[in-house]
Amino acid sequence: MPLTEHVHAAELTRTVRKGHVALSPEERRAREAAVRFANASVGLEGFRVSPEAEVRARRFIDGEMDLAEFLQRP
């Protein structure tokens, strides 16, 4: 098999393991930034993020759920 067909482990952005997804540093930073932006937007509207929503956001950032799961109502 040619070397170009091998995928080096460091290049993998996600690895599924026991319900968690190992995120690349870039993906994790992007998720954190998206959650910060959403929280700021909610705050500017005069609302507060519920503790339950904060837990779900942390699970999203940590790779325990994907975007579709995160956006679903609990």
Backbone as XML, in Angstrom:
<?xml version="1.0"?>
<chain id="A" units="angstrom">
  <residue number="1" name="MET">
    <atom name="N" x="0.852" y="-1.171" z="0.000"/>
    <atom name="CA" x="0.000" y="0.000" z="0.000"/>
    <atom name="C" x="0.899" y="1.235" z="0.000"/>
  </residue>
  <residue number="2" name="PRO">
    <atom name="N" x="0.638" y="2.164" z="-0.914"/>
    <atom name="CA" x="1.462" y="3.374" z="-0.961"/>
    <atom name="C" x="1.338" y="4.182" z="0.325"/>
  </residue>
  <residue number="3" name="LEU">
    <atom name="N" x="2.402" y="4.858" z="0.651"/>
    <atom name="CA" x="2.436" y="5.660" z="1.871"/>
    <atom name="C" x="1.322" y="6.700" z="1.899"/>
  </residue>
  <residue number="4" name="THR">
    <atom name="N" x="0.935" y="7.217" z="0.737"/>
    <atom name="CA" x="-0.108" y="8.245" z="0.699"/>
    <atom name="C" x="-1.468" y="7.711" z="1.115"/>
  </residue>
  <residue number="5" name="GLU">
    <atom name="N" x="-1.651" y="6.401" z="1.103"/>
    <atom name="CA" x="-2.933" y="5.829" z="1.498"/>
    <atom name="C" x="-3.015" y="5.587" z="3.000"/>
  </residue>
  <residue number="6" name="HIS">
    <atom name="N" x="-1.913" y="5.685" z="3.689"/>
    <atom name="CA" x="-1.913" y="5.509" z="5.135"/>
    <atom name="C" x="-2.337" y="6.813" z="5.794"/>
  </residue>
  <residue number="7" name="VAL">
    <atom name="N" x="-3.099" y="6.693" z="6.829"/>
    <atom name="CA" x="-3.518" y="7.868" z="7.583"/>
    <atom name="C" x="-2.763" y="7.856" z="8.901"/>
  </residue>
  <residue number="8" name="HIS">
    <atom name="N" x="-1.973" y="8.864" z="9.111"/>
    <atom name="CA" x="-1.208" y="8.988" z="10.338"/>
    <atom name="C" x="-2.164" y="9.341" z="11.474"/>
  </residue>
  <residue number="9" name="ALA">
    <atom name="N" x="-1.985" y="8.753" z="12.631"/>
    <atom name="CA" x="-2.889" y="8.951" z="13.763"/>
    <atom name="C" x="-3.036" y="10.425" z="14.134"/>
  </residue>
  <residue number="10" name="ALA">
    <atom name="N" x="-1.979" y="11.196" z="14.017"/>
    <atom name="CA" x="-2.050" y="12.615" z="14.373"/>
    <atom name="C" x="-2.957" y="13.393" z="13.429"/>
  </residue>
  <residue number="11" name="GLU">
    <atom name="N" x="-3.206" y="12.859" z="12.227"/>
    <atom name="CA" x="-4.058" y="13.546" z="11.268"/>
    <atom name="C" x="-5.536" y="13.264" z="11.491"/>
  </residue>
  <residue number="12" name="LEU">
    <atom name="N" x="-5.845" y="12.254" z="12.272"/>
    <atom name="CA" x="-7.243" y="11.941" z="12.524"/>
    <atom name="C" x="-7.847" y="13.007" z="13.413"/>
  </residue>
  <residue number="13" name="THR">
    <atom name="N" x="-9.003" y="13.484" z="13.039"/>
    <atom name="CA" x="-9.636" y="14.510" z="13.860"/>
    <atom name="C" x="-10.589" y="13.924" z="14.880"/>
  </residue>
  <residue number="14" name="ARG">
    <atom name="N" x="-11.070" y="12.693" z="14.632"/>
    <atom name="CA" x="-11.992" y="12.094" z="15.582"/>
    <atom name="C" x="-11.775" y="10.590" z="15.648"/>
  </residue>
  <residue number="15" name="THR">
    <atom name="N" x="-11.901" y="10.047" z="16.829"/>
    <atom name="CA" x="-11.847" y="8.611" z="17.042"/>
    <atom name="C" x="-12.963" y="8.255" z="17.997"/>
  </residue>
  <residue number="16" name="VAL">
    <atom name="N" x="-13.845" y="7.364" z="17.583"/>
    <atom name="CA" x="-14.966" y="6.991" z="18.435"/>
    <atom name="C" x="-14.487" y="5.999" z="19.479"/>
  </residue>
  <residue number="17" name="ARG">
    <atom name="N" x="-14.854" y="6.268" z="20.744"/>
    <atom name="CA" x="-14.513" y="5.366" z="21.821"/>
    <atom name="C" x="-15.518" y="5.539" z="22.949"/>
  </residue>
  <residue number="18" name="LYS">
    <atom name="N" x="-16.230" y="4.499" z="23.281"/>
    <atom name="CA" x="-17.172" y="4.483" z="24.407"/>
    <atom name="C" x="-18.092" y="5.698" z="24.429"/>
  </residue>
  <residue number="19" name="GLY">
    <atom name="N" x="-18.715" y="6.013" z="23.302"/>
    <atom name="CA" x="-19.667" y="7.108" z="23.267"/>
    <atom name="C" x="-19.053" y="8.493" z="23.214"/>
  </residue>
  <residue number="20" name="HIS">
    <atom name="N" x="-17.757" y="8.589" z="23.200"/>
    <atom name="CA" x="-17.077" y="9.881" z="23.123"/>
    <atom name="C" x="-16.368" y="9.968" z="21.776"/>
  </residue>
  <residue number="21" name="VAL">
    <atom name="N" x="-16.178" y="11.165" z="21.334"/>
    <atom name="CA" x="-15.414" y="11.411" z="20.122"/>
    <atom name="C" x="-14.198" y="12.229" z="20.513"/>
  </residue>
  <residue number="22" name="ALA">
    <atom name="N" x="-13.017" y="11.715" z="20.178"/>
    <atom name="CA" x="-11.790" y="12.474" z="20.438"/>
    <atom name="C" x="-11.700" y="13.562" z="19.378"/>
  </residue>
  <residue number="23" name="LEU">
    <atom name="N" x="-11.802" y="14.788" z="19.806"/>
    <atom name="CA" x="-11.789" y="15.916" z="18.874"/>
    <atom name="C" x="-10.375" y="16.427" z="18.663"/>
  </residue>
  <residue number="24" name="SER">
    <atom name="N" x="-10.154" y="16.933" z="17.471"/>
    <atom name="CA" x="-8.886" y="17.612" z="17.230"/>
    <atom name="C" x="-8.888" y="18.897" z="18.045"/>
  </residue>
  <residue number="25" name="PRO">
    <atom name="N" x="-7.725" y="19.444" z="18.345"/>
    <atom name="CA" x="-7.680" y="20.719" z="19.073"/>
    <atom name="C" x="-8.445" y="21.821" z="18.337"/>
  </residue>
  <residue number="26" name="GLU">
    <atom name="N" x="-8.374" y="21.817" z="17.017"/>
    <atom name="CA" x="-9.073" y="22.838" z="16.233"/>
    <atom name="C" x="-10.583" y="22.699" z="16.374"/>
  </residue>
  <residue number="27" name="GLU">
    <atom name="N" x="-11.092" y="21.461" z="16.308"/>
    <atom name="CA" x="-12.531" y="21.233" z="16.446"/>
    <atom name="C" x="-13.003" y="21.630" z="17.843"/>
  </residue>
  <residue number="28" name="ARG">
    <atom name="N" x="-12.230" y="21.278" z="18.844"/>
    <atom name="CA" x="-12.609" y="21.635" z="20.220"/>
    <atom name="C" x="-12.665" y="23.157" z="20.381"/>
  </residue>
  <residue number="29" name="ARG">
    <atom name="N" x="-11.660" y="23.860" z="19.849"/>
    <atom name="CA" x="-11.654" y="25.332" z="19.932"/>
    <atom name="C" x="-12.851" y="25.922" z="19.188"/>
  </residue>
  <residue number="30" name="ALA">
    <atom name="N" x="-13.191" y="25.346" z="18.035"/>
    <atom name="CA" x="-14.331" y="25.835" z="17.263"/>
    <atom name="C" x="-15.631" y="25.633" z="18.044"/>
  </residue>
  <residue number="31" name="ARG">
    <atom name="N" x="-15.768" y="24.492" z="18.693"/>
    <atom name="CA" x="-16.966" y="24.226" z="19.491"/>
    <atom name="C" x="-17.039" y="25.172" z="20.685"/>
  </residue>
  <residue number="32" name="GLU">
    <atom name="N" x="-15.917" y="25.391" z="21.342"/>
    <atom name="CA" x="-15.902" y="26.320" z="22.479"/>
    <atom name="C" x="-16.281" y="27.732" z="22.023"/>
  </residue>
  <residue number="33" name="ALA">
    <atom name="N" x="-15.749" y="28.158" z="20.904"/>
    <atom name="CA" x="-16.056" y="29.494" z="20.386"/>
    <atom name="C" x="-17.535" y="29.609" z="20.027"/>
  </residue>
  <residue number="34" name="ALA">
    <atom name="N" x="-18.100" y="28.572" z="19.424"/>
    <atom name="CA" x="-19.521" y="28.594" z="19.057"/>
    <atom name="C" x="-20.397" y="28.681" z="20.291"/>
  </residue>
  <residue number="35" name="VAL">
    <atom name="N" x="-20.056" y="27.945" z="21.331"/>
    <atom name="CA" x="-20.835" y="27.974" z="22.562"/>
    <atom name="C" x="-20.697" y="29.344" z="23.237"/>
  </residue>
  <residue number="36" name="ARG">
    <atom name="N" x="-19.491" y="29.902" z="23.267"/>
    <atom name="CA" x="-19.306" y="31.238" z="23.849"/>
    <atom name="C" x="-20.140" y="32.275" z="23.095"/>
  </residue>
  <residue number="37" name="PHE">
    <atom name="N" x="-20.121" y="32.199" z="21.765"/>
    <atom name="CA" x="-20.882" y="33.134" z="20.945"/>
    <atom name="C" x="-22.377" y="33.007" z="21.232"/>
  </residue>
  <residue number="38" name="ALA">
    <atom name="N" x="-22.878" y="31.774" z="21.295"/>
    <atom name="CA" x="-24.298" y="31.541" z="21.567"/>
    <atom name="C" x="-24.673" y="32.058" z="22.954"/>
  </residue>
  <residue number="39" name="ASN">
    <atom name="N" x="-23.834" y="31.800" z="23.941"/>
    <atom name="CA" x="-24.105" y="32.277" z="25.303"/>
    <atom name="C" x="-24.121" y="33.801" z="25.353"/>
  </residue>
  <residue number="40" name="ALA">
    <atom name="N" x="-23.204" y="34.438" z="24.641"/>
    <atom name="CA" x="-23.166" y="35.902" z="24.601"/>
    <atom name="C" x="-24.423" y="36.444" z="23.927"/>
  </residue>
  <residue number="41" name="SER">
    <atom name="N" x="-24.847" y="35.804" z="22.865"/>
    <atom name="CA" x="-26.050" y="36.228" z="22.157"/>
    <atom name="C" x="-27.274" y="36.132" z="23.062"/>
  </residue>
  <residue number="42" name="VAL">
    <atom name="N" x="-27.383" y="35.032" z="23.779"/>
    <atom name="CA" x="-28.490" y="34.847" z="24.722"/>
    <atom name="C" x="-28.445" y="35.935" z="25.790"/>
  </residue>
  <residue number="43" name="GLY">
    <atom name="N" x="-27.253" y="36.215" z="26.294"/>
    <atom name="CA" x="-27.095" y="37.251" z="27.310"/>
    <atom name="C" x="-27.472" y="38.628" z="26.801"/>
  </residue>
  <residue number="44" name="LEU">
    <atom name="N" x="-27.119" y="38.937" z="25.559"/>
    <atom name="CA" x="-27.459" y="40.239" z="24.993"/>
    <atom name="C" x="-28.965" y="40.406" z="24.830"/>
  </residue>
  <residue number="45" name="GLU">
    <atom name="N" x="-29.678" y="39.309" z="24.713"/>
    <atom name="CA" x="-31.135" y="39.359" z="24.610"/>
    <atom name="C" x="-31.794" y="39.465" z="25.983"/>
  </residue>
  <residue number="46" name="GLY">
    <atom name="N" x="-30.972" y="39.436" z="27.037"/>
    <atom name="CA" x="-31.502" y="39.585" z="28.380"/>
    <atom name="C" x="-31.877" y="38.279" z="29.062"/>
  </residue>
  <residue number="47" name="PHE">
    <atom name="N" x="-31.446" y="37.161" z="28.486"/>
    <atom name="CA" x="-31.753" y="35.861" z="29.061"/>
    <atom name="C" x="-30.499" y="35.231" z="29.641"/>
  </residue>
  <residue number="48" name="ARG">
    <atom name="N" x="-30.706" y="34.151" z="30.391"/>
    <atom name="CA" x="-29.585" y="33.393" z="30.952"/>
    <atom name="C" x="-29.659" y="31.968" z="30.450"/>
  </residue>
  <residue number="49" name="VAL">
    <atom name="N" x="-28.504" y="31.366" z="30.279"/>
    <atom name="CA" x="-28.432" y="29.962" z="29.873"/>
    <atom name="C" x="-28.701" y="29.121" z="31.120"/>
  </residue>
  <residue number="50" name="SER">
    <atom name="N" x="-29.575" y="28.135" z="30.975"/>
    <atom name="CA" x="-29.925" y="27.293" z="32.122"/>
    <atom name="C" x="-28.761" y="26.383" z="32.488"/>
  </residue>
  <residue number="51" name="PRO">
    <atom name="N" x="-28.713" y="25.922" z="33.722"/>
    <atom name="CA" x="-27.666" y="24.967" z="34.114"/>
    <atom name="C" x="-27.695" y="23.700" z="33.253"/>
  </residue>
  <residue number="52" name="GLU">
    <atom name="N" x="-28.891" y="23.257" z="32.883"/>
    <atom name="CA" x="-29.004" y="22.072" z="32.031"/>
    <atom name="C" x="-28.378" y="22.320" z="30.662"/>
  </residue>
  <residue number="53" name="ALA">
    <atom name="N" x="-28.620" y="23.512" z="30.110"/>
    <atom name="CA" x="-28.037" y="23.853" z="28.813"/>
    <atom name="C" x="-26.516" y="23.955" z="28.909"/>
  </residue>
  <residue number="54" name="GLU">
    <atom name="N" x="-26.016" y="24.443" z="30.027"/>
    <atom name="CA" x="-24.567" y="24.523" z="30.227"/>
    <atom name="C" x="-23.945" y="23.129" z="30.253"/>
  </residue>
  <residue number="55" name="VAL">
    <atom name="N" x="-24.632" y="22.181" z="30.883"/>
    <atom name="CA" x="-24.139" y="20.796" z="30.923"/>
    <atom name="C" x="-24.126" y="20.207" z="29.512"/>
  </residue>
  <residue number="56" name="ARG">
    <atom name="N" x="-25.197" y="20.443" z="28.760"/>
    <atom name="CA" x="-25.253" y="19.933" z="27.381"/>
    <atom name="C" x="-24.145" y="20.564" z="26.527"/>
  </residue>
  <residue number="57" name="ALA">
    <atom name="N" x="-23.912" y="21.858" z="26.727"/>
    <atom name="CA" x="-22.858" y="22.536" z="25.968"/>
    <atom name="C" x="-21.492" y="21.932" z="26.290"/>
  </residue>
  <residue number="58" name="ARG">
    <atom name="N" x="-21.244" y="21.640" z="27.553"/>
    <atom name="CA" x="-19.964" y="21.038" z="27.946"/>
    <atom name="C" x="-19.826" y="19.662" z="27.302"/>
  </residue>
  <residue number="59" name="ARG">
    <atom name="N" x="-20.916" y="18.892" z="27.276"/>
    <atom name="CA" x="-20.879" y="17.566" z="26.649"/>
    <atom name="C" x="-20.577" y="17.693" z="25.147"/>
  </residue>
  <residue number="60" name="PHE">
    <atom name="N" x="-21.141" y="18.722" z="24.497"/>
    <atom name="CA" x="-20.870" y="18.976" z="23.084"/>
    <atom name="C" x="-19.397" y="19.332" z="22.885"/>
  </residue>
  <residue number="61" name="ILE">
    <atom name="N" x="-18.896" y="20.240" z="23.698"/>
    <atom name="CA" x="-17.495" y="20.656" z="23.600"/>
    <atom name="C" x="-16.557" y="19.477" z="23.835"/>
  </residue>
  <residue number="62" name="ASP">
    <atom name="N" x="-16.916" y="18.608" z="24.772"/>
    <atom name="CA" x="-16.070" y="17.457" z="25.105"/>
    <atom name="C" x="-16.190" y="16.303" z="24.131"/>
  </residue>
  <residue number="63" name="GLY">
    <atom name="N" x="-17.065" y="16.426" z="23.125"/>
    <atom name="CA" x="-17.187" y="15.380" z="22.113"/>
    <atom name="C" x="-18.128" y="14.252" z="22.494"/>
  </residue>
  <residue number="64" name="GLU">
    <atom name="N" x="-18.924" y="14.468" z="23.549"/>
    <atom name="CA" x="-19.866" y="13.432" z="23.964"/>
    <atom name="C" x="-21.126" y="13.429" z="23.112"/>
  </residue>
  <residue number="65" name="MET">
    <atom name="N" x="-21.353" y="14.485" z="22.349"/>
    <atom name="CA" x="-22.478" y="14.533" z="21.428"/>
    <atom name="C" x="-22.095" y="15.371" z="20.220"/>
  </residue>
  <residue number="66" name="ASP">
    <atom name="N" x="-22.736" y="15.060" z="19.099"/>
    <atom name="CA" x="-22.457" y="15.843" z="17.893"/>
    <atom name="C" x="-23.429" y="17.022" z="17.828"/>
  </residue>
  <residue number="67" name="LEU">
    <atom name="N" x="-23.303" y="17.824" z="16.773"/>
    <atom name="CA" x="-24.109" y="19.039" z="16.666"/>
    <atom name="C" x="-25.596" y="18.714" z="16.604"/>
  </residue>
  <residue number="68" name="ALA">
    <atom name="N" x="-25.979" y="17.705" z="15.845"/>
    <atom name="CA" x="-27.395" y="17.342" z="15.730"/>
    <atom name="C" x="-27.979" y="16.970" z="17.090"/>
  </residue>
  <residue number="69" name="GLU">
    <atom name="N" x="-27.241" y="16.191" z="17.875"/>
    <atom name="CA" x="-27.699" y="15.824" z="19.209"/>
    <atom name="C" x="-27.786" y="17.054" z="20.113"/>
  </residue>
  <residue number="70" name="PHE">
    <atom name="N" x="-26.789" y="17.917" z="20.014"/>
    <atom name="CA" x="-26.739" y="19.111" z="20.850"/>
    <atom name="C" x="-27.926" y="20.030" z="20.587"/>
  </residue>
  <residue number="71" name="LEU">
    <atom name="N" x="-28.317" y="20.135" z="19.321"/>
    <atom name="CA" x="-29.394" y="21.048" z="18.949"/>
    <atom name="C" x="-30.785" y="20.489" z="19.228"/>
  </residue>
  <residue number="72" name="GLN">
    <atom name="N" x="-30.888" y="19.193" z="19.479"/>
    <atom name="CA" x="-32.184" y="18.608" z="19.809"/>
    <atom name="C" x="-32.603" y="19.047" z="21.200"/>
  </residue>
  <residue number="73" name="ARG">
    <atom name="N" x="-33.898" y="19.232" z="21.356"/>
    <atom name="CA" x="-34.401" y="19.554" z="22.693"/>
    <atom name="C" x="-34.304" y="18.320" z="23.572"/>
  </residue>
  <residue number="74" name="PRO">
    <atom name="N" x="-33.884" y="18.504" z="24.821"/>
    <atom name="CA" x="-33.769" y="17.339" z="25.720"/>
    <atom name="C" x="-35.121" y="16.729" z="26.057"/>
  </residue>
</chain>
